[in-house]
Amino acid sequence: MAYDWGKNGLANTPWRRDIVPDIVPILIRRAKEGRPITYGDLAGELHREFGHLPKARKTLYGPPVGAIGVAIRELSDRWGDRIPPINTIVVRASTGFPGVGADEIAHYFFEDNGRGMKKNRDAYLLAAMDAVYNYGNQWDRVAEALGAPGLEPATGVIDQGEPIALPDLPTGHKPESDEHMAIKAWICDRPKWLAAFGRFGAGVDERYISSGDRLDAYFDSEKKRLAVEVKTSKASDAELMRGVYQCVKYRAVLRAEELALRRVPNGDAVLVCTRSPSRKTAALIKRLNVNFLLLPKEAEKR
């Protein structure tokens, strides 16, 4: 039996009940693609896929999206399984995060029922969004329960911005340079340079994380953990780009560790260097939402 949207309190107008069943397959397709969708793009896809004329006020799509979040929460209770809150991948173009209306609906998904969400909203929402993307083909079961048709996920190149070529991979391990060791010692002794990420004491040089990776530097406070990837002024563009990808990995592992320990998953990573990135590397930093900190040249002098 298909889900009865008429009994969902947020689908309480004829227009909402009309479009909500068609929003479900669009969100499931985006979840499988591993990327969020803005309210404007949602309106456009509803028009292209199902013929719904777009509304000028995109905020009108908030309650229908919320209705889907409520339905997912109900399915979670019925199945005894914490299905990720798919409504969280519908985001505002200006922030890249969902509106505050998503918060209350998503509380069921977290171990603490969202009690820490007020102080760590971004961390909670990022964890929820990652879970949505990682739910994979299990969304097919959800689609069936909600009576939603299937839409084929996109593959290959996304027509959105110029592709950034992947960096060349190293062919062997290089010994650590004096400059690299100097920067590690310099940043460990100067946590105030990392004030944008939290209030830290002195950092730790060379720290292993659960993936087996060894961080160049590591900072930990009661509220935040930070991995630091160090590159010197002699680093090539390819090496600096590899540092960007290393930060993506370290950030994910720190947050996974925190989830395992039932801590707020707000671990982060920053790439530090004593030279500015090239235009291409800067574009990659922005696209992957990686933190970059330019250090003074004297940081690599012992």
N, C-alpha and C positions, 0 to 999 in steps of 0.2 A: 504494500500500500504506500502510495506517494505521500510525502510530507504535506500536512494541511497548513498552508500558510495563513489561512483565515483565522487560525487560533494563535497566531504569533502577534504579540502586542505591538511590535514595531512595523508590521505589515498591515496597518489598520486603515488604509485608504485603497480605493480601486486601482489607482495608478501604481502604488507600491506592490499590491498583490499581483499586478500584471507583469512588473519587471523583475521582481525578486527571483522567480524561478530561472530567469534567463541570465541573471548576474552570477548564479552559482557556477555554471560551466566555464564562464569567463575567468572567475577567480581560481577555479581548479586548474585551468590551463596555465595561468600565470604561476601558480604554486609549483607546477611541474617544470616550468621553465626556469624557476628560481629567481624571479624578479618581481618587484612590486608594480603596482599600477596606480596612476593618479586618478582623481575623480574625473578630470577632463578626458583622459584616455578611456576610462570606463564608459562614459557617455558615448564616446565615438565607437567603441566596440559593440555596445548595445545596438547602435544604429546599423553598423555594418553587418553584424551577425543575425540580428533579429528584427530590424526595422523600427526600433523605438526611436522616435524623434528626440534629439538631445534637448535637455532643459538648459536655459541660459544660466540659472543659478545652480552651480555644481554642488552647493551644500545640500540641495534637495536629495542627493544620492546617499547622504549619510545614514538616515534611518533604514532604507532598504538593505544597505550593507550591514548595519547593526542587526537587522532581523536575521541575516544569515549567521552572524556570530552567535545569536541566541539559539538558533537551530542546532549549531555545532555543539554548543554547551549542553543542550538537551540530549543529543546523541551520545555525548560523552557520559552523561549520567546513566543513560539506558544501557550502554555497552560496557560500562565500568572501565572505560579507557579514556585517557586524557588526549583527545583529539586537539591538535594545535588550532588556535583561534585564527582562522583564515581571514577574518575581517581586518586583521592588523596589517595585511599587505596592501590595503587600499590607503594611499598616502596623499598628503598635501604636497603639491609640486614645490612649494616654497621651503618646506622643511625636510622632506623625505620620510616623515613619520606620520602615522595616522592622527586624526583629531582626537581630542580628549574623550569623546564619546566612546571610543574603543576600549578605554581603560577598564571601566567597570565590568563590561561584558567579558573581558579577557582574564579577570581575576581567578576564575576557576582553574586555569591552566598551571598556576604556580604553586609550588610546595607550601608557601606561606599564605596562600589565597590572596596574593597581591598586597600584603600589608606593607611591604617595603617599597611599593611602586611609587609612592609620592616623592620619596627622596632619590630614587634611582630609576626614574621613568624610562630614560633612553635605554639603559641596560636591560630592563625587563622586556621592553618592546623588541629590542634586537634579538633577545633570546627567543621570544615568541615567533618572530618572523623567520629566524633560522630554522626553528622546528617545523614551521609550515613548509618550507622548501625541502626539508629532509624527510617529510612524510611520504614523498614519492608516490608510488602506485597505490598506496593505501587510500589515496583520495578517490579511487574508482569505487570503492565500497561506500564512501560517503556520498558520492554522486548518485549511486543507485538508491541509497536510503532517502535522498531528497528528491528523487525523481528527475534528476538533471541529465540532459543529453551530454554526450562526450564531444569535446572540441580537441582537435589534434594540436599538441604543443608545437611551437616553432622550434626549428633546429638550424644549425649552421650560423651564418652571419646575421646579426640583428642590424637592421637598417637604422642606426642611430649613432651618429658620430663616426669619425675615422678610426679604423682599427689601429692599435698600437702593437707593433711587432714584438714578439717575445724575445727576451734577452738571450745572448749566447750563453751556453752552459760551460762551466769550467771543466777542464780535462784532468785536473789533479789538484791536490791540496797545497796551498802556498803557506809557508811559515808566517807566523804573525810578525808584522813589522814593528819597529820601535814606535812609529807614529800611532799605530793602532793601539798598542798597549798604553801609550800616553793618553790618548783620548778616553779610554776606559777608566783610567785612574782619575782623570780630570773630572769626568761627569759624575763618577761615584762620590767624589768629594764636594760636589756642588749641586745638591738636590734643588736648590732654589731656582735653577735654570729650568726645572721641570714643574714649576708651580702651576702651570696651566692644566696639569693632569692630576694634581693633588698635593697634599702636604706630606713630604717624605723626609726621613732621616737619611743618613749616608747610604749609598747603594752598595750592592755586593758585586764584586767582579767574578765573572764566570759562574753561572748558576744553571743547573740542569732542570728541565721541566719534564713532564710525564711522557712526552713523545720521544724522549731521548735526546732532544736538541739541547745544545748548550748556549745560553744567552751570553752576549757580551757583557751586559750589566743588567741588574735587577733591583727594583725598588718595591718595598712593601710597607704599607701602613695598615691600620686597622680597617680602613675603608676602601683601599684601592691597591692594586698590584700593577706594576708597569715593567714591560720588557723593553730593553734598549738594544737596538742594532747599530753598530758603529761602522762608519766608512770614513776613510781618510781623504785628504785633498787629491791624492794620487789615484783614487778609484776611477776606473773607466765608467762610461755611461752604462755598459752592460752590467758591471758589478753593482752599481748604484741601483739599477732596476731590480737586480736579484735581491737586494736589501729590502726593496718595497714588498716583494712577494714573501720574504722571510717574516716581515712584520705582520702580514696577513695571517700567516701560519701561527706565529707566536700569540697573536691576539686570540685566535680561535682556540688554541690549546689552553691558554690561561682561563678563558671563559668556561671551557669544558671542565677543567679542574674544579672551578668554583661551583659549577652545577653538581658535580660529583660530591662535593663537600657540603652541599646545600647552603652555599654562600651566594650573595648577589653576584651575578655573572657580569661584572663590570671591568674585568681585566683589560688592559690596553697595551699597545706597543707603539714605539716611536723610533723612527730612523733619524740618526744624528750624523752630521757630516760637517767638515770644515770648508766645503765649497758648495755653491748653489747647484741644484740639479739642472740638467739641460731642459729645454722646452718639452721634449718628448717625455722625459722622466717626470717632469712636473705634471704633465697631463695624466700620466699613469697614477701618480700619487693622488691626484684629485679624483680620478675615476674609481679607484679602489678605496677611497676614504681612509688613507693612511696618514698618520701624523709625521711631519718632517720638522726638524729643528736644525737651523744653521748655527754652528758653533764658531767662535772666534778662532783664527788660525793658530794662535798660541796654545790652543788646547792640545795640539799634537806635538808639543815640544816638552821634553822631560826636564 
